[in-house]
């Protein structure tokens, strides 16, 4: 039986980098019991969680996007809500609305599903921009405002959104302001033949998702996040990160470079990645490994350099070229 890390353990037993990494390892193992053959995607998912960011999982239908989010939620002893985004979904269906109470003669706010620790925004690009924007304040500020009153969201708070590529019928591209709120964008891809065989066998007698049990409490996640903030980042690495960011803003191949929010996202994600690998300090490979998942969805490739590739693939190609021009600290 897996141990459930409590608030006390978060403050004491998770007081060292090794213990913190062990807790993360248990969480990763719980998720990988369902998501087979995708260790890098699962690791990046945990990086987003520990760094206090939100995740966008983009891929074709049926490769496990929703299952990844559900496995994460089941492995955490936190409140979970799923929102199925459709073309007729309204902002009030996400954040809630005020309803008149005839007995008290006053309006009462009924909280929407966004008031949870883990929120699965399933197929977020199948709803209208107006409803998509309902998540902006929640993701960026950790609260929502309804009729002049601000309501704090529970902590920890993470949105795991899934979307199908915009080339698929019936989708609305997420605007840049929405994309910039996501710390990382992940892709799962098709499994290999051997892995897919394991997936089939695992589901012969039931859904392995049902067997996932909580291994971390919300308080433990909050403590791990505080430890992430203490991971050391040398000035040489900060300068390396800033050179990459500046190169995206100066590149003639891009109409939109990385924002300051994106800079901070990569900085914090690198700290989280180091923690998951039992290090109290960052190394250049942490930055290099995270550039694509943190930056690719934040930049816009100029139409002069467009190709037959999808937008996301074009952005990744440009970033790889930029990385070749930036010197790595030794």
C-alpha positions, 0 to 999 in steps of 0.5 A: 500500500502506498504511503499518503504523505501528510502535512506533518511529513511535508514539514519534517520528512520532506525536509531534505532534497532526497526525501522530496524527490522520493515523494515525487517519485511515488507520485510519478509511479502512481501516474505511470501505472496508468500512463505507460511509456511516457516518462518524460511527459509525466515528469513534465506534468509533475514539474508544472505541479511543483512549480505552481504552474498550469498545464496544457496537454495538446494532442490528437484524440485518444492518446491519453490526455484526459487520462493523464489529468485524471491520474494526477488528480487521483494520486493527490488527496485534493478536491478534483473537478472536471469541466467538459468544454463545449461550444455552448458552455457559458462563463458562469458554468465555469466560475459560478453565478449569483442566485437570488435566495427568496428566503433571505431576500439576498443574492448568494454566490454558487461556486462553479467547478473552478473552485477545486485544487485540480481542475481538468479543463477537457477539450478547452479549445472546443468552447468559445473565446468568451468562455475560455477567458473565464479561466484567465483571472483564475489561472493568473491571479488565483481568484475570480471576481463576480459582480465586484466581489473577489473569491479566493480559489483553494490552494494548491490550485492547478488547471490541467487543460487538454486540447486537440490540434486546431486543425481538427473540426470544431475547435477555437484557437486559444488566444496568446493571452490564454496560452501565456497562462500555461506554464508548460505544453505537453504532447503524448504522441502515439505509443509504441507497439510494445507499450500499446500491447501492455495497455491492452492487457492492462484493460482486459479486466478493468480500468487501471485508473480505478486502482490509483490511490492518493500518495500526496496531500495538498499540504505536502504539495504546498511544502514541496512548492516552497522547497522548489523556490529554494533551489539555487540558480547560478547567475550564469544560468540566469544570464543563459536563460535571459540570452535565450529570451532576448534571442526570441524577441530579436529573431526575425523569424518570430512576430512574438517573442517570449514574455516576462511571464514566460521567463519566470515560468522557465526559471521556476520550472527549472528549479522544480525539475532539479528538485525532482532529480534530487538536486538543490541546484540547477544545471544548464541541461535543466534550461535546455530540456524545458525550453520547448515545453515552456516557450513553444506555445508562447511565440508566434512564427512570422508568416514569412517563414511559415511552412507545411508544419503545424504551428506548434512544430514551426515554433519548436523548429525555430526555438531549436535554431535559436538554441544553437546560437546561444552559448551554454555556460560551462 
